[in-house]
């Protein structure tokens, strides 16, 4: 395992500046936010002009001495039938860039399991043909907001990977034991402190009750060897009452995770 950082932590600046800020915090592995109408680039643009986007991102990697290990994609489909070609285009882009993991949105909460499974069976097949790992994230408002529903989806789509973001589970009042059965299917991880008495989606480091030690230990036990992506977002993006800079929190999370990986 290794520690990485999401460019979404610096969503207010261009990608090249975000990458530079992350290197200044002592991290060189990036997960790039590719979320439509947010940052740092639109999945539609990646799929439609992959050559230009690849050149731009490779230049950023060269100039900042970073490496892009994953893409975190978010989009609203204009028509349902567009998803297949869009995901294929994103995976083709990821292959050219050398990013192993592609994270795409999970179905909305309430989606029929069989319907979701049929859709993902086609998508993971396309991703596998390009040597990419397709993942969905544990996220509030999605089918994956419930660990049992997540497990059921993964059981029906064996090739689908999971991006574990336990902050969404802590904010719902769940404990680490509730999502423990999911570790063998984890292919990407998003981490920040969260929970606490107010069950917040994000807190400053040390003010929540994120079980970092248990998570790292269980991931090691499950054989996970991928990135632990620090994903501290600007508090205003999450509607939090307290505002604070994210750089010190990223540094604190980096130190905590690096120490845990030594054991």
Secondary structure as a PSIPRED ss2 file (coil, helix, strand):
# PSIPRED VFORMAT (PSIPRED V4.0)

   1 X C   1.000  0.000  0.000
   2 X E   0.000  0.000  1.000
   3 X E   0.000  0.000  1.000
   4 X E   0.000  0.000  1.000
   5 X E   0.000  0.000  1.000
   6 X E   0.000  0.000  1.000
   7 X H   0.000  1.000  0.000
   8 X H   0.000  1.000  0.000
   9 X H   0.000  1.000  0.000
  10 X H   0.000  1.000  0.000
  11 X C   1.000  0.000  0.000
  12 X C   1.000  0.000  0.000
  13 X C   1.000  0.000  0.000
  14 X C   1.000  0.000  0.000
  15 X H   0.000  1.000  0.000
  16 X H   0.000  1.000  0.000
  17 X H   0.000  1.000  0.000
  18 X H   0.000  1.000  0.000
  19 X H   0.000  1.000  0.000
  20 X H   0.000  1.000  0.000
  21 X H   0.000  1.000  0.000
  22 X H   0.000  1.000  0.000
  23 X H   0.000  1.000  0.000
  24 X H   0.000  1.000  0.000
  25 X C   1.000  0.000  0.000
  26 X C   1.000  0.000  0.000
  27 X C   1.000  0.000  0.000
  28 X C   1.000  0.000  0.000
  29 X E   0.000  0.000  1.000
  30 X E   0.000  0.000  1.000
  31 X E   0.000  0.000  1.000
  32 X E   0.000  0.000  1.000
  33 X E   0.000  0.000  1.000
  34 X E   0.000  0.000  1.000
  35 X E   0.000  0.000  1.000
  36 X C   1.000  0.000  0.000
  37 X C   1.000  0.000  0.000
  38 X C   1.000  0.000  0.000
  39 X C   1.000  0.000  0.000
  40 X E   0.000  0.000  1.000
  41 X C   1.000  0.000  0.000
  42 X C   1.000  0.000  0.000
  43 X H   0.000  1.000  0.000
  44 X H   0.000  1.000  0.000
  45 X H   0.000  1.000  0.000
  46 X H   0.000  1.000  0.000
  47 X H   0.000  1.000  0.000
  48 X H   0.000  1.000  0.000
  49 X C   1.000  0.000  0.000
  50 X H   0.000  1.000  0.000
  51 X H   0.000  1.000  0.000
  52 X H   0.000  1.000  0.000
  53 X H   0.000  1.000  0.000
  54 X H   0.000  1.000  0.000
  55 X H   0.000  1.000  0.000
  56 X H   0.000  1.000  0.000
  57 X H   0.000  1.000  0.000
  58 X H   0.000  1.000  0.000
  59 X H   0.000  1.000  0.000
  60 X H   0.000  1.000  0.000
  61 X H   0.000  1.000  0.000
  62 X H   0.000  1.000  0.000
  63 X H   0.000  1.000  0.000
  64 X H   0.000  1.000  0.000
  65 X C   1.000  0.000  0.000
  66 X C   1.000  0.000  0.000
  67 X E   0.000  0.000  1.000
  68 X E   0.000  0.000  1.000
  69 X E   0.000  0.000  1.000
  70 X E   0.000  0.000  1.000
  71 X E   0.000  0.000  1.000
  72 X E   0.000  0.000  1.000
  73 X E   0.000  0.000  1.000
  74 X E   0.000  0.000  1.000
  75 X C   1.000  0.000  0.000
  76 X C   1.000  0.000  0.000
  77 X C   1.000  0.000  0.000
  78 X C   1.000  0.000  0.000
  79 X C   1.000  0.000  0.000
  80 X C   1.000  0.000  0.000
  81 X C   1.000  0.000  0.000
  82 X H   0.000  1.000  0.000
  83 X H   0.000  1.000  0.000
  84 X H   0.000  1.000  0.000
  85 X H   0.000  1.000  0.000
  86 X H   0.000  1.000  0.000
  87 X H   0.000  1.000  0.000
  88 X H   0.000  1.000  0.000
  89 X H   0.000  1.000  0.000
  90 X H   0.000  1.000  0.000
  91 X H   0.000  1.000  0.000
  92 X H   0.000  1.000  0.000
  93 X H   0.000  1.000  0.000
  94 X H   0.000  1.000  0.000
  95 X H   0.000  1.000  0.000
  96 X H   0.000  1.000  0.000
  97 X H   0.000  1.000  0.000
  98 X C   1.000  0.000  0.000
  99 X C   1.000  0.000  0.000
 100 X C   1.000  0.000  0.000
 101 X E   0.000  0.000  1.000
 102 X E   0.000  0.000  1.000
 103 X E   0.000  0.000  1.000
 104 X E   0.000  0.000  1.000
 105 X C   1.000  0.000  0.000
 106 X C   1.000  0.000  0.000
 107 X C   1.000  0.000  0.000
 108 X E   0.000  0.000  1.000
 109 X C   1.000  0.000  0.000
 110 X C   1.000  0.000  0.000
 111 X C   1.000  0.000  0.000
 112 X C   1.000  0.000  0.000
 113 X H   0.000  1.000  0.000
 114 X H   0.000  1.000  0.000
 115 X H   0.000  1.000  0.000
 116 X H   0.000  1.000  0.000
 117 X H   0.000  1.000  0.000
 118 X H   0.000  1.000  0.000
 119 X H   0.000  1.000  0.000
 120 X H   0.000  1.000  0.000
 121 X H   0.000  1.000  0.000
 122 X H   0.000  1.000  0.000
 123 X H   0.000  1.000  0.000
 124 X H   0.000  1.000  0.000
 125 X H   0.000  1.000  0.000
 126 X H   0.000  1.000  0.000
 127 X H   0.000  1.000  0.000
 128 X H   0.000  1.000  0.000
 129 X H   0.000  1.000  0.000
 130 X C   1.000  0.000  0.000
 131 X C   1.000  0.000  0.000
 132 X C   1.000  0.000  0.000
 133 X E   0.000  0.000  1.000
 134 X E   0.000  0.000  1.000
 135 X E   0.000  0.000  1.000
 136 X E   0.000  0.000  1.000
 137 X E   0.000  0.000  1.000
 138 X C   1.000  0.000  0.000
 139 X C   1.000  0.000  0.000
 140 X C   1.000  0.000  0.000
 141 X C   1.000  0.000  0.000
 142 X E   0.000  0.000  1.000
 143 X H   0.000  1.000  0.000
 144 X H   0.000  1.000  0.000
 145 X H   0.000  1.000  0.000
 146 X C   1.000  0.000  0.000
 147 X H   0.000  1.000  0.000
 148 X H   0.000  1.000  0.000
 149 X H   0.000  1.000  0.000
 150 X H   0.000  1.000  0.000
 151 X H   0.000  1.000  0.000
 152 X H   0.000  1.000  0.000
 153 X H   0.000  1.000  0.000
 154 X H   0.000  1.000  0.000
 155 X H   0.000  1.000  0.000
 156 X H   0.000  1.000  0.000
 157 X C   1.000  0.000  0.000
 158 X C   1.000  0.000  0.000
 159 X C   1.000  0.000  0.000
 160 X C   1.000  0.000  0.000
 161 X E   0.000  0.000  1.000
 162 X E   0.000  0.000  1.000
 163 X E   0.000  0.000  1.000
 164 X E   0.000  0.000  1.000
 165 X E   0.000  0.000  1.000
 166 X H   0.000  1.000  0.000
 167 X H   0.000  1.000  0.000
 168 X H   0.000  1.000  0.000
 169 X H   0.000  1.000  0.000
 170 X H   0.000  1.000  0.000
 171 X H   0.000  1.000  0.000
 172 X C   1.000  0.000  0.000
 173 X C   1.000  0.000  0.000
 174 X C   1.000  0.000  0.000
 175 X C   1.000  0.000  0.000
 176 X H   0.000  1.000  0.000
 177 X H   0.000  1.000  0.000
 178 X H   0.000  1.000  0.000
 179 X H   0.000  1.000  0.000
 180 X H   0.000  1.000  0.000
 181 X H   0.000  1.000  0.000
 182 X H   0.000  1.000  0.000
 183 X H   0.000  1.000  0.000
 184 X H   0.000  1.000  0.000
 185 X H   0.000  1.000  0.000
 186 X E   0.000  0.000  1.000
 187 X E   0.000  0.000  1.000
 188 X E   0.000  0.000  1.000
 189 X E   0.000  0.000  1.000
 190 X E   0.000  0.000  1.000
 191 X E   0.000  0.000  1.000
 192 X C   1.000  0.000  0.000
 193 X C   1.000  0.000  0.000
 194 X C   1.000  0.000  0.000
 195 X E   0.000  0.000  1.000
 196 X C   1.000  0.000  0.000
 197 X C   1.000  0.000  0.000
 198 X C   1.000  0.000  0.000
 199 X C   1.000  0.000  0.000
 200 X E   0.000  0.000  1.000
 201 X C   1.000  0.000  0.000
 202 X C   1.000  0.000  0.000
 203 X C   1.000  0.000  0.000
 204 X C   1.000  0.000  0.000
 205 X C   1.000  0.000  0.000
 206 X C   1.000  0.000  0.000
 207 X C   1.000  0.000  0.000
 208 X C   1.000  0.000  0.000
 209 X C   1.000  0.000  0.000
 210 X C   1.000  0.000  0.000
 211 X C   1.000  0.000  0.000
 212 X H   0.000  1.000  0.000
 213 X H   0.000  1.000  0.000
 214 X H   0.000  1.000  0.000
 215 X H   0.000  1.000  0.000
 216 X H   0.000  1.000  0.000
 217 X H   0.000  1.000  0.000
 218 X H   0.000  1.000  0.000
 219 X H   0.000  1.000  0.000
 220 X H   0.000  1.000  0.000
 221 X H   0.000  1.000  0.000
 222 X C   1.000  0.000  0.000
 223 X C   1.000  0.000  0.000
 224 X C   1.000  0.000  0.000
 225 X C   1.000  0.000  0.000
 226 X C   1.000  0.000  0.000
 227 X E   0.000  0.000  1.000
 228 X E   0.000  0.000  1.000
 229 X E   0.000  0.000  1.000
 230 X E   0.000  0.000  1.000
 231 X C   1.000  0.000  0.000
 232 X C   1.000  0.000  0.000
 233 X C   1.000  0.000  0.000
 234 X C   1.000  0.000  0.000
 235 X H   0.000  1.000  0.000
 236 X H   0.000  1.000  0.000
 237 X H   0.000  1.000  0.000
 238 X H   0.000  1.000  0.000
 239 X C   1.000  0.000  0.000
 240 X C   1.000  0.000  0.000
 241 X C   1.000  0.000  0.000
 242 X C   1.000  0.000  0.000
 243 X C   1.000  0.000  0.000
 244 X C   1.000  0.000  0.000
 245 X C   1.000  0.000  0.000
 246 X C   1.000  0.000  0.000
 247 X H   0.000  1.000  0.000
 248 X H   0.000  1.000  0.000
 249 X H   0.000  1.000  0.000
 250 X H   0.000  1.000  0.000
 251 X H   0.000  1.000  0.000
 252 X H   0.000  1.000  0.000
 253 X H   0.000  1.000  0.000
 254 X H   0.000  1.000  0.000
 255 X H   0.000  1.000  0.000
 256 X H   0.000  1.000  0.000
 257 X H   0.000  1.000  0.000
 258 X H   0.000  1.000  0.000
 259 X H   0.000  1.000  0.000
 260 X H   0.000  1.000  0.000
 261 X H   0.000  1.000  0.000
 262 X C   1.000  0.000  0.000
 263 X C   1.000  0.000  0.000
